[in-house]
Amino acid sequence: MSTFPKSALCALALSIAAAPAGAADGPEVGVPARLPGAGPFLFQTAEQSRIKVDIIAGGLVHGYSLAFLPNGDALVVERGARLRMLRNATGPRPTLAPNPIAGIPEYSHTPHLDLSDVLGIQDVALDPDFAVNHLIYLTINRPVGLDAAGGRITAATVLARGRLDGMRLVNLSDLVVGEAKVAVGGSRILPGRHGDLFVSVGALSEGDIQSAQRTDTIYGKVLRVMRDGRIPSDNPFVGVKGARSEIWTFGHRDPLGLAFAPQTGQVIASEHGPQGGDELNILLAGRNYGWPNATYGTQYGGSPLPVAPVPPGTQGPTLIWSPSIAPAGIAFYTGAKLRGWRNNLFIASARRGQINGTGALIRVVFNERLEEVRQEVLLGSLHQRLKDVRQGPDGLLYALTDEPHSVVLRIAPAAR
């Protein structure tokens, strides 16, 4: 993994420190993002009856991703910074290892970054054969250079693979390397069922909003590669001149959640719209999902609703949210312990309607054709930005918050 020159970083720090805030920046609006105590918290729900929510780990900073190991431990990403080990995550006394996992590229020496410049580790996922090979996959926003015109760091989103050896990652190698852009965003990894990987990459790069519509770049796309980085021969852009052959779908804004639907086996993606117009999409190979030419949302600060949110040649979403819910990680529940929620989709929501402190866990019930039947908002009274949700190997649900003091939550049936 390459290292960014420190001399360039120092020069950039001075230019950013002297720069005024952007015109689009306004005062933060919201309610205090403060947990109402140490828990456990009890909730009455629509179809699962009473649930108990326990805080099983704290001491984290801006949690982004959660991945369970076969032995019940869990990996937790502190976005842009570290990969942590939560020992005995599914047991009665989980313990956060005091030191992060070594061997993870980190760029904490990069001072005074613009708020939209999130460098370093993003997502983590286990190889389906982890119990045998101990391989894990990471997405990393790697600094590359400086944008001379804007005085900002350029970075590339990278999909990498390494082997977890105790508390150290070894043999880390690149599988996919994106183009250098200013302000690259988030990403997610979903191991497939045929030796492949799906990787979603946002298109929030400044000054290049149309990159989501171009097939010569990975941004604003969902990619599909084999676990060793090879390109599947049936990818839709294989052999297309000038196109990245890793592309599976395009026209995405900020797709921060990926999961397989148990009803159909299709890949489902959650996606941030602008102001309103957050989406849930069924991913179909080669389809254009429209961004930035098609959206149900408006610009931040207000603008008219689009006249034609799904123009010809665009694949429309299966579900939208307006007001927005800032959707991130998603998971379909397929376990037995929360029977009332079987095959329901859970979406980690950071906030609702641009109001901070209103994050929640959104539960969606679908029919067998993946058509929405009803929704329920859960955990809203905890006032947390939720960033990821996973089903644990114990058949319970786990959620991760994105706060300066992030926590891991365990969701279980409450004792009657």
C-alpha positions in Angstrom: 0.0 0.0 0.0 1.5 3.4 -1.0 2.2 6.2 1.4 1.2 9.8 0.8 4.2 12.3 1.0 4.3 14.1 4.3 5.7 17.3 2.8 2.6 17.6 0.5 0.3 17.0 3.5 1.9 19.8 5.5 1.4 22.2 2.5 -2.2 21.1 2.2 -2.9 21.5 5.9 -2.0 25.2 5.7 -4.2 25.8 2.6 -7.2 24.1 4.2 -6.8 25.8 7.6 -7.0 29.2 5.9 -9.9 28.4 3.7 -13.4 29.6 4.6 -16.3 27.2 5.1 -18.3 26.4 1.9 -21.4 28.4 1.1 -23.6 25.4 1.4 -22.6 24.8 5.0 -25.3 25.9 7.5 -26.0 25.6 11.2 -26.5 22.0 12.4 -30.2 21.3 13.3 -31.2 18.6 15.6 -31.7 17.1 19.0 -28.9 15.9 21.3 -27.5 12.6 20.2 -27.3 11.3 23.8 -28.2 7.8 24.9 -30.9 7.8 27.6 -28.7 5.8 30.1 -26.6 2.7 30.0 -29.4 0.3 29.2 -30.8 -2.3 28.8 -33.6 -0.6 26.9 -37.0 -2.2 26.4 -39.3 -1.6 23.4 -42.7 -2.8 22.4 -42.7 -3.6 18.7 -45.5 -4.4 16.2 -44.7 -8.0 15.3 -42.0 -9.2 17.6 -43.6 -8.0 20.8 -41.1 -6.8 23.4 -37.4 -6.6 22.6 -34.4 -5.8 24.8 -31.5 -3.7 23.5 -28.2 -4.0 25.3 -25.1 -1.9 24.8 -22.4 -4.6 24.5 -19.4 -2.3 23.6 -18.4 1.3 23.8 -15.1 3.1 23.5 -15.4 3.3 19.7 -15.2 6.4 17.4 -17.5 6.8 14.4 -18.4 3.1 13.8 -19.0 2.2 10.2 -19.0 -1.6 9.8 -19.5 -4.8 11.7 -18.5 -8.3 10.7 -18.8 -11.5 12.8 -16.1 -14.1 12.9 -17.2 -17.8 13.1 -16.1 -18.0 16.8 -18.5 -15.3 17.9 -15.9 -12.5 17.9 -16.6 -9.4 15.7 -14.6 -7.0 13.6 -15.6 -3.3 14.0 -14.5 -0.5 11.6 -13.9 2.9 13.1 -14.3 4.7 9.8 -11.1 6.2 8.3 -9.1 5.1 11.3 -8.9 1.6 12.7 -10.1 -2.0 12.7 -11.0 -3.2 16.2 -11.7 -6.7 17.6 -14.7 -7.3 19.8 -14.0 -10.5 21.7 -16.9 -12.8 22.6 -19.3 -10.4 20.8 -22.2 -12.9 20.9 -21.5 -14.0 24.5 -22.5 -12.7 27.9 -19.4 -10.5 28.4 -18.1 -9.0 25.2 -14.7 -7.2 25.5 -13.2 -4.7 23.1 -9.5 -5.4 22.6 -7.6 -2.3 23.7 -5.3 -2.2 20.7 -6.5 -2.1 17.0 -5.6 -4.7 14.5 -2.1 -4.0 13.1 -1.3 -3.9 9.4 -4.3 -1.6 8.5 -3.3 1.4 6.4 -4.0 4.5 8.3 -3.6 8.2 7.4 -4.1 9.9 10.8 -1.0 11.9 10.1 -3.0 13.8 7.5 -4.0 17.1 9.3 -6.9 19.4 8.9 -8.8 17.5 6.2 -11.9 18.9 4.7 -14.9 17.2 6.4 -15.8 15.4 3.1 -12.3 13.9 2.9 -12.7 10.5 4.6 -9.5 8.6 4.1 -8.5 5.2 5.3 -10.5 2.1 6.0 -14.2 2.0 5.1 -15.8 -1.4 5.0 -14.8 -4.9 6.1 -16.1 -8.3 5.0 -15.1 -11.9 5.7 -14.3 -14.4 2.9 -17.0 -17.1 3.0 -14.2 -19.6 3.6 -12.7 -17.5 6.4 -12.7 -20.5 8.9 -10.2 -22.1 6.6 -8.2 -19.3 4.9 -8.7 -16.4 7.4 -9.0 -13.9 4.4 -10.9 -10.6 4.8 -11.7 -7.9 2.3 -11.4 -4.1 3.0 -12.3 -1.0 1.1 -9.9 1.8 1.7 -9.8 5.5 0.6 -6.1 5.9 -0.2 -4.6 9.4 -0.6 -2.9 9.8 -3.9 -1.9 13.4 -4.4 -3.0 17.0 -4.4 -5.6 18.7 -6.6 -3.6 21.9 -7.5 -6.7 23.9 -8.5 -8.7 23.3 -5.3 -5.9 22.6 -2.8 -7.5 19.4 -1.8 -6.3 15.8 -1.4 -7.1 13.4 -4.2 -7.8 9.8 -3.2 -8.7 6.5 -4.7 -11.1 3.9 -3.4 -9.4 0.5 -3.2 -10.7 -3.0 -2.7 -8.0 -5.0 -0.9 -7.6 -8.5 0.5 -5.5 -9.7 3.4 -5.2 -12.5 5.9 -6.1 -12.1 9.5 -3.3 -13.6 11.7 -4.4 -13.1 15.3 -4.4 -9.3 15.8 -2.5 -8.5 12.6 -3.5 -8.3 9.0 -0.8 -9.7 6.7 -0.3 -10.1 2.9 -2.5 -7.2 2.1 -2.9 -6.7 -1.7 -5.0 -4.6 -4.0 -7.8 -6.2 -6.0 -9.4 -3.1 -7.5 -8.0 0.4 -7.6 -10.2 3.4 -8.4 -9.3 6.6 -10.2 -8.0 9.6 -8.1 -10.7 12.0 -7.2 -11.4 14.8 -4.7 -13.7 13.8 -1.9 -14.3 10.1 -2.5 -17.0 8.7 -0.3 -18.3 5.5 1.3 -18.3 1.9 0.1 -19.6 -1.5 1.0 -18.6 -5.2 0.3 -21.0 -8.1 -0.2 -19.4 -11.6 -0.7 -21.4 -13.4 -3.4 -22.5 -16.9 -3.7 -20.4 -17.9 -6.7 -16.9 -17.0 -5.7 -17.6 -13.3 -6.5 -17.7 -10.0 -4.6 -20.1 -7.1 -5.0 -18.7 -3.7 -4.0 -20.7 -0.4 -4.0 -18.8 2.9 -4.4 -20.4 6.3 -4.0 -20.2 9.2 -6.5 -19.9 12.2 -4.3 -16.6 13.4 -5.9 -16.6 17.1 -6.1 -16.6 18.7 -9.6 -17.3 15.3 -11.2 -21.0 14.6 -10.3 -21.5 13.0 -13.8 -19.0 10.3 -13.0 -21.9 8.1 -11.9 -23.1 8.0 -15.5 -19.7 7.3 -17.0 -18.4 3.7 -17.3 -14.7 4.7 -17.4 -14.6 5.1 -13.6 -15.7 3.0 -10.6 -17.5 5.9 -8.7 -21.3 5.8 -8.6 -21.2 2.1 -9.4 -21.7 -1.4 -7.9 -18.8 -3.5 -9.0 -18.5 -7.3 -9.3 -15.2 -9.1 -9.2 -14.0 -12.6 -8.2 -12.4 -13.0 -4.8 -8.9 -12.8 -6.3 -9.7 -9.7 -8.3 -10.4 -11.4 -11.7 -13.3 -10.1 -13.8 -16.3 -12.4 -14.2 -16.7 -13.1 -18.0 -20.5 -12.4 -17.8 -20.1 -8.8 -16.3 -22.1 -6.5 -18.5 -19.2 -4.2 -19.6 -16.6 -6.8 -20.4 -15.2 -6.0 -23.8 -16.8 -2.6 -24.0 -14.2 -0.1 -25.2 -13.2 2.5 -22.5 -15.4 0.9 -19.8 -14.3 -0.5 -16.5 -15.1 -4.2 -16.8 -15.7 -4.5 -13.0 -18.9 -2.5 -13.3 -22.2 -4.4 -12.5 -24.6 -1.4 -12.3 -24.2 2.3 -12.6 -25.9 5.6 -11.9 -25.7 5.4 -8.1 -25.2 8.4 -5.7 -24.1 6.9 -2.4 -25.0 3.2 -2.0 -24.0 2.4 1.6 -25.8 -0.9 2.1 -25.8 -4.3 0.3 -27.6 -7.5 1.0 -29.1 -10.6 -0.7 -32.9 -10.8 -0.5 -34.0 -14.2 0.9 -37.2 -14.0 -1.1 -35.6 -13.8 -4.5 -31.8 -14.1 -4.1 -31.3 -10.7 -5.7 -28.8 -8.1 -4.6 -30.4 -5.2 -2.8 -28.8 -1.8 -2.2 -29.7 1.1 0.0 -28.7 4.5 -1.4 -28.6 8.1 -0.2 -30.5 10.6 -2.3 -29.8 14.3 -2.0 -32.5 16.0 0.2 -35.2 13.3 0.2 -35.3 10.6 -2.4 -33.3 8.0 -0.5 -33.7 4.7 -2.3 -33.8 0.9 -2.0 -32.8 -0.7 -5.3 -32.9 -4.2 -6.8 -29.7 -4.5 -8.7 -29.9 -5.8 -12.2 -26.8 -6.3 -14.3 -26.0 -3.4 -16.6 -28.8 -1.2 -15.5 -28.6 2.6 -15.1 -30.1 3.8 -11.8 -30.1 7.4 -12.9 -28.0 9.6 -10.7 -27.5 12.5 -11.1 -30.0 12.8 -14.0 -32.8 10.9 -12.2 -33.8 11.4 -8.5 -36.9 11.7 -6.3 -35.0 14.2 -4.1 -34.2 17.9 -4.2 -31.1 19.9 -3.6 -29.9 20.7 -0.1 -31.4 24.0 0.9 -34.5 23.4 -1.2 -35.5 23.2 -4.8 -38.5 22.0 -6.9 -39.2 18.3 -7.0 -38.1 16.7 -10.3 -40.7 16.5 -13.0 -39.5 13.1 -14.3 -37.7 11.2 -11.5 -37.4 8.1 -13.6 -36.8 9.0 -17.3 -36.6 6.5 -20.1 -33.5 4.2 -19.9 -33.4 4.4 -16.1 -34.1 1.6 -13.6 -36.4 3.0 -10.9 -36.1 2.2 -7.2 -38.2 -0.4 -5.5 -38.7 1.9 -2.5 -38.0 5.5 -1.7 -38.0 7.6 1.5 -39.0 11.3 1.6 -38.2 12.8 4.1 -34.8 11.1 3.8 -33.6 8.5 6.4 -29.9 8.6 5.5 -29.8 4.8 4.9 -26.5 2.9 5.4 -25.9 -0.8 6.2 -28.8 -3.2 5.6 -29.6 -6.8 6.6 -32.4 -9.3 6.0 -33.2 -11.2 9.1 -33.3 -15.0 8.5 -32.8 -16.4 12.0 -35.2 -18.1 14.4 -34.9 -16.1 17.7 -36.8 -13.1 16.4 -39.5 -15.1 14.6 -41.8 -12.2 14.1 -39.2 -10.5 11.9 -38.2 -13.4 9.6 -37.3 -12.2 6.1 -37.8 -8.6 7.1 -35.2 -6.0 6.0 -33.5 -3.8 8.5 -31.9 -0.5 7.5 -29.5 1.5 9.7 -30.7 5.1 9.5 -28.5 8.0 10.5 -31.2 10.7 10.7 -34.6 11.6 9.3 -35.5 14.7 7.3 -32.1 16.3 7.8 -32.6 16.5 11.6 -29.7 15.3 13.6 -30.3 12.9 16.6 -33.2 11.2 14.8 -31.5 8.0 13.6 -33.3 4.7 13.9 -33.5 1.1 12.8 -36.0 0.9 10.0 -37.9 -2.5 9.6 -39.5 -3.2 6.2 -41.8 -6.1 5.5 -41.9 -7.3 1.9 -44.1 -9.9 0.1 -42.5 -12.7 -2.0 -42.1 -10.3 -4.9 -40.1 -7.8 -2.9 -43.0 -5.3 -2.8 -43.3 -3.2 0.4 -46.1 -4.2 2.7 -45.4 -2.1 5.8 -42.6 -0.3 7.8 -41.7 0.2 11.4 -39.3 2.7 13.0 -37.3 1.1 15.9 -34.9 2.5 18.5 -35.6 6.1 17.6 -35.7 7.2 21.3 -32.0 6.3 21.6 -31.2 9.4 19.4 -28.2 7.7 17.6 -26.8 7.8 14.1 -27.0 4.1 13.1 -24.5 3.0 10.5 -24.6 -0.8 10.2 -26.9 -3.7 11.2 -26.0 -7.4 11.0 -27.5 -10.7 12.0 -25.1 -12.4 14.4 -24.2 -16.1 14.3 -26.4 -16.5 17.4 -29.5 -15.5 15.5 -29.8 -12.1 17.1 -29.5 -8.6 15.5 -26.7 -6.2 16.2 -26.5 -2.5 15.3 -23.5 -0.1 15.2 -23.8 3.6 15.8 -21.8 6.4 14.1 -21.0 8.9 16.9 -17.9 10.4 18.5 -18.7 7.8 21.2 -20.0 4.9 19.1 -21.6 1.7 20.6 -22.5 -1.8 19.5 -26.1 -2.7 20.3 -27.5 -6.3 20.7 -31.2 -6.7 19.9 -32.9 -9.8 21.5 -36.4 -10.9 22.6 -37.2 -9.5 26.0 -38.0 -12.0 28.8 -41.7 -12.4 29.3 
